[in-house]
Amino acid sequence: MSVHRNQLIEVEITGFAFGGNGFARLQTEQGDFVVFVENTFPGQKVLARVDKKRKKHAECKLVEVLERSSDEVKLPYQEISGAPYIFVPIEIQREHKQTSTLDLFRKIARIPNPSELLDEYISSPLDFNYRNKMEYSFSSIEHDLELNEEKDDAFALGFKRRGTWWKVESLNKESGLFDAEFETKLRDIRIYLQNTGLPAWHPPKKIGFFRHIVVRKSFYQNQLLINLVTSSEGLEQFDVNAFSAFLQEMLGTRLAGFQHTINDNVADRSKIENGTNTLVYGDWKVVEKLGDLFFEISMESFFQTNPKSAELLYDKALSYVFENNELEGKVVMDLFCGTGTIGQILSKRSKNTQIIGVDIVEEAIIDARKNAERNGVEGVKFFAADVGKFLSQYPEYNGKIGTIVLDPPRAGIAPKTLKKVIDLSADRIVYISCNPSTQARDTETLQKYGYMLDKISLVDQFPHTSHIESVTKFVKDPNFVFVEEEN
């Protein structure tokens, strides 16, 4: 068969690659042709749309699962696009995540036997209901799951249908990812708001009233912050105080605060800065606990989505930092420190170790200092600085940086920035990554400059998805001498 862009094809998935790409092999006139289909699993028969065509492979979007894998089991959850593997037992998910991730280090970082360096695979303490934030969308275009057809002039509240931006599948039972009590009551919220007579947002026409509901949860307090996002079209007809009273009666003391955001921006975003935000009831923030530390979290604060798993992630990173007790007289640098979580945990664990947090974003450093003050952490200093200029700005740390903890964004570290990190000449680098593919790329560079990969641990923060986090430990070879390659 021939394959072309936008073509719909039916394939049986026979393998699993990193990033949740199931794959199948097709016979063509030119020989074997590999088809990758995102968010699929071996044993499934699927309908897919060809998105990108290459000479020997194609990348496809999943349209529909036609037949389930024999590995999948029945569960009392509604399937959503954000949890494509929820019916796959967690042990089988683990096997595929571990194998595909280690394969990255073999292919990209050129580590011959990465499994020999695997220290630990750390599973999420909660297999289900682990998320602390969820966003639900309204749409007047609904995909009816029972009839498997699109309905216009509807009032849907739930999640976007896979592969679409305009239609929503109403959530009629819990997804298995977020707070079970709230999601079982989301249907009642939908009915209440539909009865106001105001319309759900129409994505193609950019008109309507109800747009999003965003919910943030504190596991420590067992409370919820709720933000209703609407347009101003028909605002005078909406009794926000009556809806607030409805939520208070429904959730009782679990409702920590209710906000209303008016957003007329046509972009499909729920962020508060895109509109005018008002606190209708309760508080702006909840408090979450991570290890021995407490954090005030607002609706827009960045915070680990799975806090119970994040604790284990940081524990593993810290075990690499303090391994062999080689820190005497040395400084630990928390680079890309953000709001200072890792630096504070480091300081709490070792009162005698000097910790510094560095980030180029000055606002993040201000928040980091506030968080440290709130938690009574005195053993960490925070600096707003570029990594390449840090030692010239603060020469007192020259030659004293023993360990660097890296926790970069998903895109990894830019090559020029990574070289600046290497130039700090730390004895050890502990690298936390939410994207092992970019970490594997950076591993090749680090080893080129004498930082040998010593250990790998994998942390599953997002069960039922393709995501996995990786913590690696690099140790500088004291006898390494860099020789510039000839052109």
KOLKE-204269 format. One record per residue (C-alpha): residue number from 1; residue in three letters; x, y, z. Coordinates in Angstrom, 2 decimals, padded with zeros to 5 digits. Example, Ala and Ser with C-alpha at 12.3 -4.5 7.8 and 13.67 -1.06 7.14 Angstrom:
// residues 2
nr|rest|x|y|z
1|ALA|012.30|-004.50|007.80
2|SER|013.67|-001.06|007.14
END
This chain:
// residues 487
nr|rest|x|y|z
1|MET|000.00|000.00|000.00
2|SER|001.04|003.64|-000.44
3|VAL|000.81|006.24|002.32
4|HIS|000.21|009.95|001.88
5|ARG|-000.40|012.96|004.15
6|ASN|-003.91|013.32|005.69
7|GLN|-004.74|009.75|004.70
8|LEU|-006.86|007.72|007.16
9|ILE|-005.37|004.28|007.75
10|GLU|-006.22|001.30|009.94
11|VAL|-003.20|-000.37|011.54
12|GLU|-002.46|-002.86|014.29
13|ILE|000.10|-001.54|016.76
14|THR|002.94|-004.00|017.33
15|GLY|005.55|-001.97|019.23
16|PHE|006.10|000.97|021.57
17|ALA|008.62|003.82|021.22
18|PHE|009.50|006.62|023.63
19|GLY|006.93|009.39|023.94
20|GLY|003.92|007.11|023.66
21|ASN|004.33|006.40|019.96
22|GLY|003.03|002.97|019.16
23|PHE|004.19|001.71|015.80
24|ALA|003.21|-000.68|013.04
25|ARG|005.06|-001.95|009.97
26|LEU|003.44|-001.82|006.56
27|GLN|004.49|-003.54|003.38
28|THR|004.91|-001.13|000.47
29|GLU|006.39|-001.40|-002.99
30|GLN|009.59|000.15|-001.57
31|GLY|009.76|-002.36|001.31
32|ASP|009.02|-002.06|005.03
33|PHE|007.39|001.24|006.04
34|VAL|007.03|002.19|009.73
35|VAL|003.96|004.06|010.93
36|PHE|004.17|005.80|014.33
37|VAL|000.84|006.62|016.00
38|GLU|000.92|008.77|019.14
39|ASN|-000.83|007.61|022.32
40|THR|-001.31|004.03|021.17
41|PHE|-000.31|000.72|022.69
42|PRO|000.81|-002.68|021.35
43|GLY|-002.12|-004.93|020.53
44|GLN|-004.53|-002.12|019.66
45|LYS|-006.12|-001.80|016.26
46|VAL|-006.52|001.92|015.52
47|LEU|-007.72|004.43|012.98
48|ALA|-005.04|007.06|012.42
49|ARG|-004.48|010.11|010.24
50|VAL|-001.11|010.57|008.55
51|ASP|000.36|013.87|009.77
52|LYS|003.92|013.75|008.40
53|LYS|005.26|011.54|005.63
54|ARG|008.95|010.66|005.39
55|LYS|010.84|008.33|003.08
56|LYS|010.74|005.29|005.37
57|HIS|008.21|006.25|008.04
58|ALA|005.14|008.32|008.80
59|GLU|003.99|010.13|011.95
60|CYS|000.26|009.83|012.61
61|LYS|-002.40|011.25|014.90
62|LEU|-004.72|008.83|016.65
63|VAL|-008.34|009.21|015.53
64|GLU|-009.97|006.26|017.28
65|VAL|-009.12|002.98|019.00
66|LEU|-011.06|000.36|017.03
67|GLU|-010.03|-002.69|019.07
68|ARG|-008.45|-002.83|022.52
69|SER|-005.20|-004.58|023.34
70|SER|-005.54|-007.90|025.18
71|ASP|-003.47|-006.28|027.96
72|GLU|-006.13|-003.65|028.68
73|VAL|-008.65|-004.10|031.49
74|LYS|-012.05|-002.61|032.34
75|LEU|-012.08|000.22|034.88
76|PRO|-014.89|002.50|036.16
77|TYR|-013.42|005.60|034.49
78|GLN|-014.33|007.66|031.47
79|GLU|-011.50|007.58|028.97
80|ILE|-010.05|011.01|028.16
81|SER|-007.36|012.06|025.72
82|GLY|-005.05|013.04|028.59
83|ALA|-004.85|009.45|029.87
84|PRO|-004.45|007.19|026.82
85|TYR|-003.14|004.20|028.80
86|ILE|-005.55|004.22|031.73
87|PHE|-006.82|000.72|030.89
88|VAL|-003.28|-000.71|030.67
89|PRO|-002.17|-002.22|034.01
90|ILE|000.43|-000.02|035.69
91|GLU|003.03|-002.82|035.73
92|ILE|002.85|-003.11|031.94
93|GLN|003.04|000.67|031.56
94|ARG|006.19|000.59|033.68
95|GLU|007.82|-002.07|031.53
96|HIS|007.29|-000.10|028.32
97|LYS|008.28|003.26|029.81
98|GLN|011.50|001.86|031.26
99|THR|012.54|000.04|028.10
100|SER|011.77|002.92|025.72
101|THR|013.48|005.53|027.95
102|LEU|016.68|003.57|028.43
103|ASP|016.73|003.02|024.69
104|LEU|017.07|006.80|024.29
105|PHE|020.32|006.78|026.25
106|ARG|021.61|003.99|024.01
107|LYS|020.63|005.68|020.74
108|ILE|021.11|009.39|021.51
109|ALA|023.72|009.46|024.30
110|ARG|025.54|006.42|022.87
111|ILE|025.59|004.59|026.19
112|PRO|026.17|000.93|025.16
113|ASN|024.29|-000.70|028.06
114|PRO|022.17|001.92|029.86
115|SER|020.29|-000.77|031.81
116|GLU|023.52|-001.39|033.73
117|LEU|023.35|002.20|034.99
118|LEU|019.69|002.00|036.04
119|ASP|019.53|002.64|039.77
120|GLU|015.78|002.58|040.34
121|TYR|012.35|002.91|038.73
122|ILE|010.16|004.88|041.13
123|SER|006.42|004.47|040.68
124|SER|003.89|007.12|041.64
125|PRO|002.54|006.55|045.19
126|LEU|-000.94|007.10|043.70
127|ASP|-001.85|005.22|040.52
128|PHE|-005.11|007.17|040.21
129|ASN|-006.46|010.60|041.29
130|TYR|-002.93|011.94|041.59
131|ARG|-003.23|015.33|039.86
132|ASN|-003.53|018.56|041.84
133|LYS|-004.83|020.70|038.96
134|MET|-007.30|020.13|036.14
135|GLU|-008.85|022.31|033.45
136|TYR|-012.28|021.55|031.98
137|SER|-013.58|023.17|028.80
138|PHE|-017.06|024.25|027.72
139|SER|-018.22|023.97|024.12
140|SER|-021.51|024.30|022.29
141|ILE|-020.19|021.58|019.97
142|GLU|-020.30|018.24|021.74
143|HIS|-019.08|014.82|020.73
144|ASP|-021.73|012.45|022.05
145|LEU|-019.91|009.36|023.32
146|GLU|-023.00|007.14|023.26
147|LEU|-023.97|008.00|019.69
148|ASN|-020.35|008.60|018.58
149|GLU|-021.42|011.70|016.68
150|GLU|-021.06|015.47|016.80
151|LYS|-023.92|017.61|018.16
152|ASP|-024.21|021.35|017.59
153|ASP|-026.14|023.79|019.83
154|ALA|-025.14|021.64|022.79
155|PHE|-023.78|022.45|026.27
156|ALA|-020.71|020.31|026.86
157|LEU|-018.33|020.46|029.83
158|GLY|-015.34|018.17|030.00
159|PHE|-012.32|017.57|027.80
160|LYS|-011.53|018.24|024.16
161|ARG|-012.03|015.20|021.98
162|ARG|-008.73|013.74|020.87
163|GLY|-007.39|015.47|017.79
164|THR|-009.91|018.33|017.87
165|TRP|-009.94|021.85|019.29
166|TRP|-013.60|022.70|018.76
167|LYS|-015.62|019.89|020.34
168|VAL|-015.81|018.59|023.88
169|GLU|-016.73|015.23|025.39
170|SER|-018.81|015.91|028.50
171|LEU|-017.37|014.22|031.59
172|ASN|-020.16|012.10|033.06
173|LYS|-018.03|010.08|035.46
174|GLU|-014.57|010.51|036.91
175|SER|-011.49|010.37|034.70
176|GLY|-009.31|008.63|037.27
177|LEU|-006.73|011.44|037.20
178|PHE|-008.18|014.18|039.41
179|ASP|-010.24|014.46|042.59
180|ALA|-012.92|011.76|042.48
181|GLU|-015.56|013.64|044.49
182|PHE|-015.30|016.78|042.36
183|GLU|-015.44|014.95|039.04
184|THR|-018.52|012.96|040.05
185|LYS|-020.23|016.31|040.75
186|LEU|-019.11|018.00|037.54
187|ARG|-022.25|016.78|035.79
188|ASP|-024.39|018.63|038.37
189|ILE|-022.32|021.78|037.80
190|ARG|-022.90|021.45|034.06
191|ILE|-026.66|021.10|034.53
192|TYR|-026.79|024.11|036.88
193|LEU|-024.92|026.35|034.43
194|GLN|-026.89|025.10|031.44
195|ASN|-030.09|026.04|033.25
196|THR|-028.96|029.66|033.43
197|GLY|-029.81|029.85|029.73
198|LEU|-026.40|031.29|028.88
199|PRO|-024.53|029.48|026.08
200|ALA|-021.30|027.52|026.17
201|TRP|-018.41|028.90|024.13
202|HIS|-018.50|028.20|020.38
203|PRO|-014.79|027.76|019.47
204|PRO|-015.04|028.31|015.68
205|LYS|-017.33|031.36|015.98
206|LYS|-015.53|032.75|019.08
207|ILE|-018.82|033.57|020.78
208|GLY|-020.63|032.35|023.89
209|PHE|-020.40|032.81|027.65
210|PHE|-019.04|029.81|029.57
211|ARG|-015.43|028.99|028.62
212|HIS|-013.49|027.02|031.28
213|ILE|-013.52|025.71|034.82
214|VAL|-010.06|025.36|036.39
215|VAL|-009.67|023.51|039.69
216|ARG|-006.61|023.37|041.94
217|LYS|-006.35|020.89|044.82
218|SER|-004.34|020.83|048.03
219|PHE|-003.75|017.25|049.12
220|TYR|-002.48|018.53|052.47
221|GLN|-005.66|020.50|053.24
222|ASN|-007.97|018.35|051.11
223|GLN|-009.43|021.55|049.68
224|LEU|-010.15|023.00|046.25
225|LEU|-009.76|026.35|044.51
226|ILE|-012.19|026.84|041.62
227|ASN|-011.96|029.41|038.85
228|LEU|-014.87|029.88|036.44
229|VAL|-013.78|031.55|033.19
230|THR|-016.46|033.28|031.12
231|SER|-016.71|036.00|028.50
232|SER|-018.54|039.26|029.20
233|GLU|-021.22|038.42|026.62
234|GLY|-024.38|038.13|028.73
235|LEU|-022.59|038.84|032.01
236|GLU|-025.50|040.87|033.39
237|GLN|-027.67|037.75|033.19
238|PHE|-025.32|035.62|035.27
239|ASP|-025.72|035.55|039.06
240|VAL|-022.20|034.69|040.15
241|ASN|-023.10|034.84|043.85
242|ALA|-025.87|032.29|043.37
243|PHE|-023.40|029.95|041.63
244|SER|-020.94|030.52|044.47
245|ALA|-023.63|029.51|046.99
246|PHE|-024.34|026.39|044.88
247|LEU|-020.65|025.40|045.03
248|GLN|-020.47|026.06|048.78
249|GLU|-023.49|023.85|049.41
250|MET|-022.15|021.13|047.12
251|LEU|-018.55|021.02|048.41
252|GLY|-018.89|022.39|051.96
253|THR|-015.59|022.99|053.74
254|ARG|-013.67|021.46|050.83
255|LEU|-014.21|024.69|048.87
256|ALA|-011.25|026.89|049.80
257|GLY|-012.02|029.63|047.32
258|PHE|-014.05|030.51|044.22
259|GLN|-012.88|032.99|041.57
260|HIS|-014.53|034.37|038.46
261|THR|-012.39|035.39|035.48
262|ILE|-013.89|037.43|032.64
263|ASN|-011.87|036.74|029.50
264|ASP|-012.85|038.14|026.09
265|ASN|-009.59|037.13|024.42
266|VAL|-010.48|034.91|021.45
267|ALA|-007.44|032.68|022.13
268|ASP|-008.48|029.45|023.80
269|ARG|-006.65|030.03|027.06
270|SER|-007.88|030.01|030.64
271|LYS|-005.00|031.93|032.23
272|ILE|-006.03|034.68|034.63
273|GLU|-003.72|037.29|033.10
274|ASN|-005.79|037.13|029.91
275|GLY|-008.78|038.64|031.71
276|THR|-010.17|040.31|034.83
277|ASN|-010.19|038.10|037.91
278|THR|-012.38|038.51|041.02
279|LEU|-012.42|036.54|044.26
280|VAL|-016.08|035.71|044.92
281|TYR|-015.69|033.47|047.97
282|GLY|-012.99|032.26|050.34
283|ASP|-009.27|032.55|049.76
284|TRP|-006.98|033.10|046.78
285|LYS|-004.62|030.33|047.87
286|VAL|-004.32|026.87|049.33
287|VAL|-001.37|025.40|051.24
288|GLU|000.45|022.30|050.05
289|LYS|003.12|020.29|051.85
290|LEU|006.19|018.87|050.13
291|GLY|008.43|016.93|052.47
292|ASP|008.88|019.16|055.52
293|LEU|008.07|022.35|053.62
294|PHE|004.83|024.27|053.15
295|PHE|003.92|026.26|050.04
296|GLU|001.14|028.74|049.42
297|ILE|-000.24|028.04|045.96
298|SER|-002.52|030.28|043.95
299|MET|-004.48|029.25|040.87
300|GLU|-001.63|030.33|038.56
301|SER|001.36|029.22|040.68
302|PHE|003.74|026.72|039.15
303|PHE|003.79|023.64|041.34
304|GLN|004.45|019.96|040.81
305|THR|001.30|018.36|039.37
306|ASN|001.79|015.13|041.32
307|PRO|003.19|016.33|044.67
308|LYS|003.39|012.90|046.28
309|SER|005.52|011.62|043.42
310|ALA|007.56|014.84|043.38
311|GLU|008.66|014.13|046.95
312|LEU|010.17|010.84|045.79
313|LEU|011.78|012.58|042.80
314|TYR|013.50|015.11|045.06
315|ASP|014.49|012.40|047.56
316|LYS|016.28|010.53|044.80
317|ALA|018.03|013.67|043.52
318|LEU|019.14|014.52|047.07
319|SER|020.51|011.03|047.60
320|TYR|022.80|011.64|044.61
321|VAL|023.82|015.05|045.96
322|PHE|024.80|013.71|049.38
323|GLU|026.17|010.35|048.24
324|ASN|029.58|009.50|049.75
325|ASN|029.53|012.69|051.89
326|GLU|031.98|014.53|049.62
327|LEU|030.56|018.02|050.26
328|GLU|032.79|019.29|053.05
329|GLY|034.00|022.80|052.19
330|LYS|032.05|022.72|048.94
331|VAL|028.93|024.53|047.74
332|VAL|025.84|022.95|046.21
333|MET|024.37|025.07|043.40
334|ASP|020.68|024.66|042.56
335|LEU|020.68|025.95|038.98
336|PHE|017.43|026.97|037.25
337|CYS|016.14|027.03|040.83
338|GLY|012.82|028.75|040.05
339|THR|010.93|029.38|043.28
340|GLY|013.55|027.51|045.30
341|THR|011.94|024.18|046.17
342|ILE|015.04|022.01|045.69
343|GLY|017.37|024.45|047.46
344|GLN|015.10|024.58|050.49
345|ILE|014.84|020.79|050.69
346|LEU|018.62|020.51|050.36
347|SER|019.11|023.02|053.18
348|LYS|016.64|021.19|055.43
349|ARG|018.47|017.90|054.88
350|SER|021.97|019.20|055.51
351|LYS|022.38|022.09|057.94
352|ASN|026.16|022.17|057.42
353|THR|026.18|022.40|053.62
354|GLN|026.19|025.76|051.88
355|ILE|023.39|025.89|049.29
356|ILE|022.94|028.57|046.64
357|GLY|020.02|028.88|044.23
358|VAL|020.57|030.60|040.89
359|ASP|018.02|031.61|038.27
360|ILE|018.07|034.29|035.60
361|VAL|014.42|035.20|036.31
362|GLU|014.46|037.84|039.04
363|GLU|010.76|037.39|039.92
364|ALA|011.36|033.70|040.62
365|ILE|014.24|034.56|042.96
366|ILE|012.02|037.02|044.85
367|ASP|009.44|034.23|045.32
368|ALA|012.20|031.79|046.33
369|ARG|013.34|034.12|049.11
370|LYS|009.76|034.56|050.32
371|ASN|009.21|030.77|050.34
372|ALA|012.43|030.22|052.31
373|GLU|011.44|032.88|054.84
374|ARG|007.97|031.35|055.21
375|ASN|009.51|027.91|055.87
376|GLY|012.17|029.20|058.24
377|VAL|014.97|028.05|055.92
378|GLU|018.12|030.07|056.52
379|GLY|020.85|027.90|054.99
380|VAL|020.24|028.79|051.35
381|LYS|021.05|031.98|049.42
382|PHE|019.31|032.91|046.17
383|PHE|020.87|034.88|043.33
384|ALA|019.32|036.33|040.18
385|ALA|022.13|035.79|037.71
386|ASP|023.10|034.32|034.37
387|VAL|025.05|031.09|034.81
388|GLY|027.79|032.27|032.46
389|LYS|028.44|035.42|034.48
390|PHE|027.91|034.00|037.96
391|LEU|031.53|033.38|038.95
392|SER|032.66|036.81|037.70
393|GLN|029.85|038.46|039.67
394|TYR|030.44|036.34|042.77
395|PRO|034.14|035.37|042.71
396|GLU|033.96|034.05|046.27
397|TYR|032.44|030.86|044.85
398|ASN|035.24|030.26|042.35
399|GLY|036.57|026.71|042.82
400|LYS|034.09|025.96|045.60
401|ILE|031.14|024.52|043.67
402|GLY|031.13|020.82|044.45
403|THR|027.73|019.78|043.07
404|ILE|025.32|021.35|040.61
405|VAL|021.66|020.34|040.60
406|LEU|020.03|020.98|037.21
407|ASP|016.28|021.04|036.71
408|PRO|015.82|022.73|033.31
409|PRO|012.58|023.23|031.36
410|ARG|011.26|020.59|028.98
411|ALA|013.37|021.83|026.07
412|GLY|016.50|020.95|028.02
413|ILE|019.59|023.14|028.21
414|ALA|020.70|025.26|025.26
415|PRO|024.18|024.14|024.08
416|LYS|025.83|027.47|024.97
417|THR|024.27|027.39|028.44
418|LEU|025.33|023.78|029.00
419|LYS|028.92|024.75|028.15
420|LYS|028.69|027.53|030.78
421|VAL|027.52|024.91|033.31
422|ILE|030.49|022.72|032.43
423|ASP|032.84|025.70|032.86
424|LEU|031.76|025.98|036.53
425|SER|033.92|022.85|037.03
426|ALA|031.75|021.14|039.64
427|ASP|032.80|017.68|040.80
428|ARG|029.30|016.29|040.30
429|ILE|026.16|017.15|038.35
430|VAL|022.70|015.87|039.31
431|TYR|020.36|016.40|036.37
432|ILE|016.57|016.22|036.80
433|SER|014.63|016.09|033.54
434|CYS|010.97|015.98|032.55
435|ASN|012.09|015.12|029.01
436|PRO|014.65|012.28|028.90
437|SER|015.17|012.75|025.15
438|THR|016.78|016.18|025.70
439|GLN|018.59|014.83|028.74
440|ALA|020.05|012.02|026.63
441|ARG|021.20|014.65|024.11
442|ASP|022.87|016.65|026.88
443|THR|024.43|013.46|028.27
444|GLU|026.49|013.05|025.12
445|THR|027.85|016.61|025.54
446|LEU|028.58|016.18|029.27
447|GLN|030.53|012.99|028.63
448|LYS|032.47|014.73|025.86
449|TYR|033.73|017.16|028.52
450|GLY|034.59|014.52|031.11
451|TYR|031.36|014.15|033.08
452|MET|030.68|010.41|033.10
453|LEU|027.13|009.14|033.53
454|ASP|027.14|007.20|036.78
455|LYS|023.47|006.46|037.59
456|ILE|019.98|006.76|036.11
457|SER|016.69|006.70|038.02
458|LEU|013.27|006.95|036.39
459|VAL|010.31|008.52|038.20
460|ASP|006.73|008.04|037.01
461|GLN|004.94|011.27|037.89
462|PHE|002.17|010.82|035.32
463|PRO|000.67|007.32|035.27
464|HIS|-001.49|006.46|032.23
465|THR|000.47|008.87|030.02
466|SER|003.72|008.53|028.07
467|HIS|005.56|010.98|030.35
468|ILE|008.42|009.88|032.57
469|GLU|010.99|011.90|034.54
470|SER|014.64|010.99|034.80
471|VAL|017.26|011.77|037.47
472|THR|020.88|011.23|036.45
473|LYS|024.15|011.55|038.31
474|PHE|027.31|012.62|036.48
475|VAL|030.77|012.46|038.05
476|LYS|033.72|014.42|036.69
477|ASP|036.70|012.30|035.70
478|PRO|039.66|013.92|037.55
479|ASN|042.08|012.65|034.90
480|PHE|040.08|013.91|031.93
481|VAL|041.78|016.28|029.52
482|PHE|039.64|017.80|026.78
483|VAL|041.16|017.71|023.33
484|GLU|039.54|019.93|020.70
485|GLU|038.49|017.93|017.66
486|GLU|040.09|018.90|014.38
487|ASN|037.78|020.19|011.64
END
